[in-house]
Amino acid sequence: MPETAIASEEIRPAAGWWRRALTTLRLWRQVAESEMYGGMGTLRLLPFMARYAATGDDWSYVPHPVPPWAFGPGSAQDFRWYFQSETRVRVRSVNELCEWLQGCRYAGDPDVFVSDDFWQHPRTFEHLRLGDCEDHALWAWRKLREIGFPAWFVVGQVSWQHAGEVNKHAWVQFTRGEGEEVVLEAAAKLGAPMIRPAAEVRGEYRPHFAVEHGTFRTRVYGGFLRHVAWYRHVRRRREFYRRLQEGTG
């Protein structure tokens, strides 16, 4: 998911009740400045902000509405759209799903679509068999529903990116066996493991938002609050492109 890398102003857990209170207020201000939610939506997140100020747990989450654009500039559709229309590829197991993805090629959107961020429909991805992280992940997300696995499409940050920068990444989380939550790195290539227990990768992945493929309910993760300042830049970028399209820039 190619994004312009920018310096990350991180929110870190605070010791002492007064420091936690100040951190919570800082979070509230930055979420409000992102204009992601109205006043009431931001207010409903306040208890979660207070918990995050105390724990700093990037994997903690709260059920909460998330606008599609927050998942990335290319997220221009309602998530139900990715489940419309028939697809041609049929898989019967998670292993078959991974095998098919291994035959796809990773390619950035500027090279394929001459666009900073373009999210393919799974049917298009099956035809081209190339794309970036969210194209791989959206296809896997849909196929997991088809074979009966509860799953979440997730965007956030990963540790192998440059320190101090935020580049959005997309992956899938689903439950298998006796309730074990795992991460599916759908774009993994060159023999890298595609499926790992979530408990093993908590230090490598920082989820920001997730959407479930049954009811399409969404989650806000602590990772979003750690990098909430970044979303002010997303808002400004969206406003800039909107003005260009309207000819008022």
C-alpha positions, 0 to 999 in steps of 0.5 A, spaced: 500 500 500 504 505 497 503 511 501 508 517 502 513 516 508 512 521 513 515 522 520 511 519 525 509 523 531 508 517 536 503 517 542 507 513 548 504 510 554 504 515 560 506 513 567 502 517 573 495 519 573 496 526 571 501 524 565 495 519 563 490 524 563 494 529 559 496 523 554 488 522 553 487 529 552 492 529 547 489 523 543 482 526 543 485 533 540 489 529 535 483 524 533 479 531 533 484 534 528 484 528 523 476 530 522 475 522 521 469 523 526 464 528 528 464 530 535 460 525 538 464 519 534 470 522 537 467 522 544 465 515 544 472 513 543 475 517 549 474 511 554 479 507 549 484 513 549 484 513 556 486 505 556 491 506 551 494 512 554 495 507 560 497 501 557 500 502 550 497 496 547 497 497 539 493 490 539 488 493 544 481 494 540 474 497 540 468 496 536 467 503 532 465 505 525 471 507 521 470 511 514 473 507 508 478 512 506 481 511 513 484 504 510 487 508 505 487 513 499 485 507 494 479 505 499 473 508 495 468 503 495 464 500 501 467 493 503 461 489 501 463 491 493 469 486 494 464 481 495 460 482 489 460 479 482 462 472 481 470 470 481 473 464 477 478 461 482 475 456 487 479 454 493 477 448 498 482 450 503 487 455 506 493 451 503 490 452 496 489 459 498 496 460 499 498 456 493 494 460 489 497 467 492 504 464 491 503 464 483 501 472 483 506 477 483 507 483 487 507 490 483 506 497 486 500 501 483 504 506 480 507 501 475 501 497 474 495 503 474 499 509 474 496 511 481 499 512 488 494 507 491 488 503 487 484 497 490 483 492 485 476 488 485 478 480 487 475 478 480 480 483 477 486 481 481 484 474 479 485 476 471 491 480 472 495 476 478 499 482 480 498 487 485 500 490 492 499 488 499 491 490 499 490 487 493 493 480 495 489 481 502 482 483 499 482 477 495 484 472 501 479 475 505 474 474 500 476 467 499 476 465 507 469 467 507 468 462 502 471 456 505 468 458 512 473 462 516 471 468 520 476 473 518 478 481 518 481 485 513 487 489 517 491 495 515 496 498 519 504 498 520 509 493 520 516 493 523 520 492 517 519 499 514 523 504 516 523 507 523 520 513 524 516 513 518 509 510 517 507 506 510 501 503 511 500 495 510 494 490 509 494 483 511 488 478 514 487 476 521 483 469 521 481 464 527 483 457 526 482 450 529 480 451 537 480 459 536 487 460 535 488 467 531 493 467 526 496 473 521 495 471 514 501 475 510 497 474 503 503 478 499 509 474 502 513 471 497 520 467 496 519 462 501 517 467 507 511 464 512 504 466 510 501 464 516 503 465 523 500 465 530 498 473 532 501 472 539 508 471 535 507 477 531 505 482 536 511 486 536 512 486 528 505 488 526 501 494 529 494 494 526 490 501 526 483 498 523 480 492 521 473 490 518 470 483 518 467 480 512 460 477 515 457 483 518 462 488 515 463 491 522 469 495 524 475 495 529 479 501 531 486 498 534 491 502 539 496 502 533 491 507 530 492 512 536 500 511 536 500 514 529 494 518 530 498 524 528 499 521 521 492 521 519 492 529 519 496 528 513 491 524 510 486 529 511 490 534 508 492 530 502 484 528 501 482 535 501 488 537 496 486 532 491 479 534 492 480 541 490 484 539 484 478 535 481 474 541 482 479 546 479 479 550 485 486 548 488 
